[in-house]
Amino acid sequence: MRRTRTVALLPLAAALALTGCSEDEAATVNGMEREAYYACEDFALRYDELAPQQDRVDLAEAVHEWAPHSDLEPIRDTAATLVRVAEGAGDTVDWQMAADSFATACIDNGWNDAN
């Protein structure tokens, strides 16, 4: 009888092991949604408030590779603003404001420099 219970529980244990790492868990990095994390990480690694315009465009486009796929509206919206400012005729103050907004969205949604 004991052997029957063990055999009967094996399929249940296998199913639990397979579902133990849900899609939601697999879609996170350091506890943050994957797309948002990579957008914020790219930004943090490459941001320079005094960068020339082409560097700003390159950074904004790198961030925007990930951000539109995020479920986090603040990440999507501030990344789109970052691109608009970088590609437009915005000055350094506009760039800094857009960058500060994106950085705040990252921090507010779980990113920190210890990640």
C-alpha positions as CSV (number, residue, x, y, z in Angstrom):
1,M,0.0,0.0,0.0
2,R,2.8,2.4,0.8
3,R,4.4,1.9,-2.6
4,T,1.1,2.7,-4.3
5,R,0.9,6.1,-2.5
6,T,4.4,6.9,-3.6
7,V,3.8,6.1,-7.2
8,A,0.5,8.0,-7.2
9,L,2.2,11.1,-5.8
10,L,5.0,11.1,-8.3
11,P,3.0,12.7,-11.1
12,L,1.7,15.4,-8.7
13,A,5.3,16.1,-7.5
14,A,6.5,16.4,-11.1
15,A,3.7,18.8,-12.0
16,L,4.5,21.0,-9.0
17,A,8.2,21.0,-9.9
18,L,7.4,22.1,-13.4
19,T,5.1,24.9,-12.4
20,G,7.2,26.0,-9.4
21,C,8.9,28.6,-11.6
22,S,6.0,30.4,-13.1
23,E,6.3,32.6,-16.2
24,D,6.0,35.6,-13.9
25,E,9.0,34.6,-11.9
26,A,11.0,33.8,-15.0
27,A,10.1,37.3,-16.4
28,T,11.9,39.1,-13.5
29,V,15.5,40.1,-12.9
30,N,16.5,40.9,-9.3
31,G,12.8,41.1,-8.4
32,M,11.9,43.6,-11.1
33,E,10.1,43.0,-14.3
34,R,12.7,42.0,-16.9
35,E,12.0,44.6,-19.6
36,A,11.9,47.4,-17.1
37,Y,15.0,46.2,-15.4
38,Y,17.1,46.0,-18.6
39,A,15.8,49.5,-19.7
40,C,16.8,50.9,-16.3
41,E,20.1,49.1,-16.2
42,D,21.1,50.3,-19.7
43,F,20.2,53.8,-18.6
44,A,22.2,53.6,-15.4
45,L,25.3,52.2,-17.0
46,R,25.4,54.7,-19.8
47,Y,23.8,58.0,-18.6
48,D,25.9,61.1,-18.8
49,E,24.1,64.4,-18.3
50,L,26.6,66.3,-20.5
51,A,26.7,63.8,-23.3
52,P,26.7,65.0,-26.8
53,Q,23.4,64.7,-28.7
54,Q,24.3,61.5,-30.6
55,D,25.2,59.8,-27.4
56,R,21.9,60.8,-25.9
57,V,20.1,59.4,-28.9
58,D,22.0,56.1,-28.7
59,L,21.2,55.8,-25.0
60,A,17.6,56.7,-25.4
61,E,17.3,54.1,-28.2
62,A,19.0,51.5,-26.1
63,V,16.5,52.2,-23.3
64,H,13.6,52.1,-25.7
65,E,14.6,48.7,-26.9
66,W,13.2,47.3,-23.7
67,A,10.8,49.9,-22.2
68,P,7.9,49.6,-24.7
69,H,7.6,45.9,-23.8
70,S,7.3,46.7,-20.0
71,D,4.0,46.3,-18.2
72,L,4.9,49.4,-16.2
73,E,3.4,52.5,-17.6
74,P,5.8,54.9,-16.0
75,I,8.7,53.1,-17.5
76,R,7.1,53.1,-21.0
77,D,6.0,56.8,-20.8
78,T,9.3,58.2,-19.4
79,A,11.3,56.2,-21.9
80,A,9.3,57.6,-24.8
81,T,9.9,61.1,-23.5
82,L,13.6,60.3,-23.2
83,V,13.6,59.4,-26.9
84,R,11.6,62.5,-28.0
85,V,14.0,64.8,-26.1
86,A,17.1,63.1,-27.3
87,E,16.0,63.1,-30.9
88,G,14.6,66.6,-30.7
89,A,16.2,70.0,-30.4
90,G,16.1,69.8,-26.6
91,D,18.9,71.4,-24.6
92,T,20.9,70.0,-21.7
93,V,18.2,71.0,-19.2
94,D,15.5,69.2,-21.2
95,W,17.7,66.1,-21.4
96,Q,18.4,66.2,-17.6
97,M,14.7,66.6,-16.8
98,A,13.7,63.7,-19.1
99,A,16.6,61.6,-17.6
100,D,15.6,62.5,-14.0
101,S,12.0,61.4,-14.8
102,F,13.1,58.1,-16.2
103,A,15.5,57.5,-13.3
104,T,12.7,58.2,-10.8
105,A,10.4,55.8,-12.7
106,C,13.0,53.1,-12.4
107,I,13.6,53.7,-8.7
108,D,9.9,53.9,-8.0
109,N,9.3,50.6,-9.7
110,G,12.0,48.6,-8.0
111,W,15.4,49.3,-9.6
112,N,18.3,50.4,-7.5
113,D,22.0,50.6,-8.1
114,A,22.7,47.6,-6.0
115,N,20.9,45.5,-8.6
